[in-house]
Amino acid sequence: MSAGHPAPVVHDAPCSRRVSTVVREAGAASVVGARRRWALRALLMGAAAVAVIVGTALVHLSAGAAAPGGDAAPGVSDPRVIYLRDCATCHGADAKGTIFAPSLQGVGPASVDYWVSTGRMPLVADARPPKSPYGQAPPGQRLADPSARDVRRNPAYPPEVVAALVGYVTSIAPGGPQAPDVDLAGADLAAGGELFRLQCAACHEWAGVGGALYQRQAPSLHQATPVQVAEAVRIGPGQMPAFGTSAIPADKLNAVVAYVRYLDKPDNRGGRPLWYLGPVAEGGVALVLGMGALLVVSRWIGDPR
């Protein structure tokens, strides 16, 4: 072989084929590995999602099963939690009052039951419309509002929770009048009506529909239960005076309550009640309708045509 010519290059064909084969196999293996990793990740994510869904469902089922008993929903059934959440903001955790509301010491179970059962307490502003059958805002959406008006509303709690709340407030603020025992069987309506017209009709109107007073209004009595009427008589809620046994004796209280309940569906023997507005409305109807009809008839009779 001459020095001026380069040595011929000898190509090893089998070696080149082996290298290309190894490269293809390595690429295929990496693709398969990536697919396996993605499949494993998808499987793990799916398992985690299923676990979350199953766990949430179990929590809801356990909460729903435990709620009727009252043990798993302390925010709804525990009177201490309810008081601290809805009442302590204004009345204080010890029920001794704050700058927003008076002390509850010595007010008595009758007063607490009246204010709570009539929906006048707690004074709240709901962040969104209530959805419960008792008009209670959803948990976490009840905001204390000391400036709200203490008017009758749907009670915020069911009767059993109201009773538990009354018991708790009484335990931290003892004293005061107890809720009266009301028994309307055999009550004297005539005596009750006489006392009502003497002591109550000046503000609540003779038919119990309420009336306008100076810078305030006496509410209607038609929505009040017998116990609420008796409680209001004894405690004097708001600006209403409290009537003791000297004004309305204990044996006459049932008669007054029975008469108030009678006013819901009285025996109207004089015709249409005309919304119980009194003699002014009756005189107005007689003047407008009665005299108007007479004028029309007299005009028709005296027409020369």
C-alpha positions as CSV (number, residue, x, y, z in Angstrom):
1,M,0.0,0.0,0.0
2,S,1.6,3.2,-1.1
3,A,2.3,6.0,1.4
4,G,0.4,8.6,-0.7
5,H,-3.0,6.9,-0.5
6,P,-5.0,6.6,2.7
7,A,-6.0,3.3,4.1
8,P,-9.4,2.2,3.1
9,V,-12.1,2.4,5.7
10,V,-13.7,-0.8,6.5
11,H,-17.4,-0.5,7.7
12,D,-18.6,-3.0,10.3
13,A,-22.3,-3.4,9.2
14,P,-23.3,-5.8,12.0
15,C,-22.0,-3.4,14.7
16,S,-23.9,-0.4,13.3
17,R,-27.1,-2.4,13.3
18,R,-26.6,-3.4,16.9
19,V,-26.1,0.2,18.0
20,S,-29.2,1.4,16.2
21,T,-31.2,-1.5,17.7
22,V,-30.0,-0.6,21.2
23,V,-30.9,3.0,20.6
24,R,-34.4,2.1,19.4
25,E,-34.9,-0.2,22.4
26,A,-33.8,2.4,24.8
27,G,-36.2,4.9,23.3
28,A,-39.0,2.5,23.4
29,A,-38.2,1.6,27.0
30,S,-38.3,5.3,27.9
31,V,-41.6,5.8,26.3
32,V,-43.0,2.8,28.0
33,G,-41.6,4.0,31.3
34,A,-43.2,7.5,30.9
35,R,-46.5,6.0,30.0
36,R,-46.3,3.8,33.1
37,R,-45.4,6.8,35.3
38,W,-48.4,8.8,33.9
39,A,-50.7,5.8,34.4
40,L,-49.5,5.4,38.0
41,R,-50.0,9.1,38.7
42,A,-53.5,9.0,37.2
43,L,-54.3,5.9,39.3
44,L,-53.0,7.6,42.5
45,M,-55.0,10.8,41.8
46,G,-58.2,8.8,41.1
47,A,-57.7,6.8,44.3
48,A,-57.2,10.1,46.3
49,A,-60.3,11.6,44.8
50,V,-62.4,8.5,45.6
51,A,-61.0,8.6,49.2
52,V,-62.0,12.2,49.6
53,I,-65.5,11.6,48.2
54,V,-66.1,8.6,50.4
55,G,-64.7,10.4,53.5
56,T,-67.0,13.4,52.9
57,A,-70.0,11.2,52.4
58,L,-69.2,9.3,55.7
59,V,-68.8,12.6,57.6
60,H,-72.2,13.9,56.3
61,L,-73.9,10.6,57.1
62,S,-72.5,10.4,60.6
63,A,-73.5,14.1,61.2
64,G,-77.0,13.5,59.9
65,A,-77.4,10.4,62.0
66,A,-76.1,12.1,65.2
67,A,-77.9,15.4,64.8
68,P,-81.4,14.3,66.1
69,G,-79.7,13.2,69.4
70,G,-78.1,16.6,69.8
71,D,-74.6,15.2,70.6
72,A,-72.9,15.8,67.3
73,A,-74.2,19.3,66.7
74,P,-73.3,21.4,69.8
75,G,-73.7,24.6,67.9
76,V,-77.4,23.9,67.4
77,S,-78.4,22.0,70.5
78,D,-76.0,23.1,73.2
79,P,-77.6,26.1,75.0
80,R,-74.3,27.3,76.3
81,V,-72.9,27.5,72.7
82,I,-76.1,29.2,71.5
83,Y,-75.9,31.8,74.3
84,L,-72.3,32.6,73.6
85,R,-72.9,32.8,69.9
86,D,-76.1,34.7,69.8
87,C,-76.6,36.5,73.1
88,A,-73.3,37.1,74.9
89,T,-72.3,39.8,72.3
90,C,-74.8,42.1,73.9
91,H,-75.6,40.6,77.3
92,G,-72.1,39.4,78.2
93,A,-70.8,35.9,78.7
94,D,-71.8,36.1,82.4
95,A,-75.2,37.6,81.6
96,K,-74.3,40.8,83.5
97,G,-74.9,43.1,80.5
98,T,-72.7,45.3,78.3
99,I,-72.9,48.7,76.8
100,F,-75.3,47.3,74.2
101,A,-77.8,45.5,76.4
102,P,-78.9,45.3,80.0
103,S,-78.0,42.6,82.5
104,L,-80.1,39.4,82.6
105,Q,-79.5,38.9,86.3
106,G,-82.9,38.5,88.1
107,V,-85.0,39.0,85.0
108,G,-86.5,35.5,85.4
109,P,-87.4,32.5,83.2
110,A,-90.7,34.2,82.1
111,S,-88.9,37.1,80.6
112,V,-86.3,35.1,78.8
113,D,-88.9,32.7,77.4
114,Y,-91.1,35.6,76.2
115,W,-88.3,37.4,74.4
116,V,-86.9,34.3,72.7
117,S,-90.1,32.4,71.9
118,T,-91.6,35.5,70.3
119,G,-88.5,35.9,68.0
120,R,-87.7,39.4,69.5
121,M,-84.4,38.0,70.7
122,P,-81.7,37.6,69.6
123,L,-81.4,40.9,67.8
124,V,-79.6,39.8,64.6
125,A,-79.1,40.8,61.0
126,D,-78.8,37.8,58.7
127,A,-76.1,37.8,56.1
128,R,-78.3,35.8,53.8
129,P,-81.9,34.7,53.8
130,P,-82.7,32.0,56.4
131,K,-83.6,28.5,55.1
132,S,-84.6,26.6,58.3
133,P,-88.3,26.1,59.1
134,Y,-87.7,28.3,62.2
135,G,-86.3,31.3,60.4
136,Q,-82.8,30.7,61.7
137,A,-79.8,31.8,59.6
138,P,-77.3,29.2,58.6
139,P,-74.4,28.6,60.9
140,G,-71.8,31.3,60.7
141,Q,-74.2,33.7,59.1
142,R,-75.8,35.2,62.3
143,L,-74.5,38.6,63.1
144,A,-75.3,40.4,66.3
145,D,-77.0,43.7,65.7
146,P,-77.9,45.7,68.8
147,S,-79.6,48.4,66.7
148,A,-82.2,46.0,65.3
149,R,-85.8,46.5,66.3
150,D,-87.2,44.1,68.8
151,V,-90.4,43.2,66.9
152,R,-92.1,39.9,66.7
153,R,-90.5,37.5,64.2
154,N,-90.4,33.8,63.7
155,P,-88.5,32.3,66.6
156,A,-84.9,31.6,65.9
157,Y,-85.0,28.2,67.6
158,P,-87.4,25.3,68.0
159,P,-89.3,25.0,71.3
160,E,-87.0,22.4,72.8
161,V,-84.0,24.6,72.2
162,V,-85.8,27.7,73.6
163,A,-86.5,25.7,76.8
164,A,-82.9,24.6,77.0
165,L,-81.7,28.2,76.5
166,V,-84.1,29.5,79.2
167,G,-82.7,26.9,81.6
168,Y,-79.1,27.9,80.8
169,V,-79.7,31.6,81.3
170,T,-81.5,30.9,84.6
171,S,-78.5,28.9,85.8
172,I,-76.1,31.8,85.2
173,A,-78.6,34.6,86.1
174,P,-81.0,33.2,88.8
175,G,-84.0,35.0,90.2
176,G,-87.0,36.7,88.7
177,P,-90.6,35.5,88.0
178,Q,-91.2,32.1,86.7
179,A,-93.4,31.4,83.7
180,P,-97.0,31.4,84.7
181,D,-99.1,28.3,84.7
182,V,-102.0,28.9,82.3
183,D,-105.2,26.9,82.5
184,L,-108.0,28.2,80.3
185,A,-110.5,25.5,81.2
186,G,-113.5,27.2,82.9
187,A,-112.0,30.7,82.6
188,D,-114.5,33.5,83.1
189,L,-114.6,35.4,79.8
190,A,-116.8,38.2,81.2
191,A,-114.4,38.9,84.0
192,G,-111.5,38.7,81.6
193,G,-113.1,41.1,79.2
194,E,-113.7,43.6,82.0
195,L,-110.1,43.5,83.1
196,F,-108.8,43.7,79.5
197,R,-110.8,46.8,78.8
198,L,-109.7,48.3,82.0
199,Q,-106.0,47.5,81.9
200,C,-105.1,46.6,78.3
201,A,-107.4,48.2,75.7
202,A,-106.0,51.7,76.1
203,C,-102.8,50.5,74.3
204,H,-103.7,47.3,72.5
205,E,-107.1,48.5,71.3
206,W,-110.4,47.0,72.3
207,A,-110.1,44.2,69.7
208,G,-106.5,43.4,70.5
209,V,-105.1,44.5,67.1
210,G,-102.6,47.0,68.6
211,G,-102.5,50.7,68.4
212,A,-100.3,53.7,67.8
213,L,-98.7,55.4,70.8
214,Y,-96.3,58.3,71.1
215,Q,-93.1,57.3,69.3
216,R,-94.0,53.6,69.6
217,Q,-96.7,51.1,68.8
218,A,-98.5,48.5,70.9
219,P,-98.3,45.2,69.0
220,S,-101.2,43.0,68.0
221,L,-102.1,40.2,70.4
222,H,-103.5,37.8,67.8
223,Q,-100.2,35.9,67.3
224,A,-99.3,35.5,71.0
225,T,-99.8,32.1,72.6
226,P,-101.6,31.9,76.0
227,V,-98.3,31.5,77.8
228,Q,-96.8,34.5,76.1
229,V,-99.8,36.6,77.0
230,A,-99.5,35.6,80.6
231,E,-95.7,36.3,80.6
232,A,-96.2,39.7,79.1
233,V,-98.7,40.6,81.8
234,R,-96.3,39.8,84.6
235,I,-93.0,41.0,83.2
236,G,-94.0,44.1,81.2
237,P,-91.8,43.7,78.1
238,G,-90.3,46.8,76.6
239,Q,-92.2,49.9,77.6
240,M,-95.3,48.0,78.7
241,P,-95.9,48.2,82.4
242,A,-95.8,45.0,84.5
243,F,-99.1,44.1,86.0
244,G,-98.7,42.5,89.4
245,T,-101.3,40.6,91.4
246,S,-102.8,43.8,92.8
247,A,-103.8,44.9,89.2
248,I,-104.6,41.5,87.8
249,P,-105.0,38.9,90.6
250,A,-103.6,35.4,90.0
251,D,-107.0,33.9,89.8
252,K,-108.0,36.4,87.1
253,L,-105.0,36.0,84.9
254,N,-106.4,33.0,83.2
255,A,-109.6,34.9,82.5
256,V,-107.6,37.7,80.8
257,V,-105.7,35.3,78.7
258,A,-108.9,33.4,77.7
259,Y,-110.4,36.7,76.7
260,V,-107.4,37.7,74.6
261,R,-107.6,34.3,72.8
262,Y,-111.4,34.9,72.3
263,L,-110.6,38.1,70.4
264,D,-109.0,36.0,67.7
265,K,-112.4,34.8,66.6
266,P,-115.0,36.8,68.5
267,D,-118.8,36.3,68.1
268,N,-119.6,39.3,65.9
269,R,-123.4,39.7,66.3
270,G,-123.5,43.2,64.8
271,G,-122.6,42.4,61.2
272,R,-119.3,42.8,59.5
273,P,-116.4,43.8,61.9
274,L,-114.9,46.2,59.4
275,W,-111.4,45.3,60.5
276,Y,-112.3,46.2,64.0
277,L,-111.5,49.9,63.4
278,G,-114.3,51.0,65.8
279,P,-117.3,53.4,65.5
280,V,-115.4,55.8,63.2
281,A,-115.2,53.2,60.4
282,E,-118.8,52.2,61.0
283,G,-119.9,55.8,60.8
284,G,-117.9,56.4,57.7
285,V,-119.3,53.3,55.9
286,A,-122.9,54.4,56.9
287,L,-122.2,58.0,55.7
288,V,-120.6,57.1,52.4
289,L,-122.5,54.0,51.4
290,G,-125.8,54.5,53.1
291,M,-126.3,58.2,52.4
292,G,-124.8,57.9,49.0
293,A,-127.3,55.2,48.1
294,L,-130.2,57.3,49.4
295,L,-129.0,60.3,47.3
296,V,-128.8,58.2,44.1
297,V,-132.2,56.7,44.7
298,S,-133.8,60.1,45.5
299,R,-132.2,61.5,42.4
300,W,-133.5,58.7,40.3
301,I,-137.0,59.0,41.7
302,G,-137.1,62.8,41.2
303,D,-135.9,62.7,37.6
304,P,-138.7,64.3,35.5
305,R,-137.8,62.2,32.5
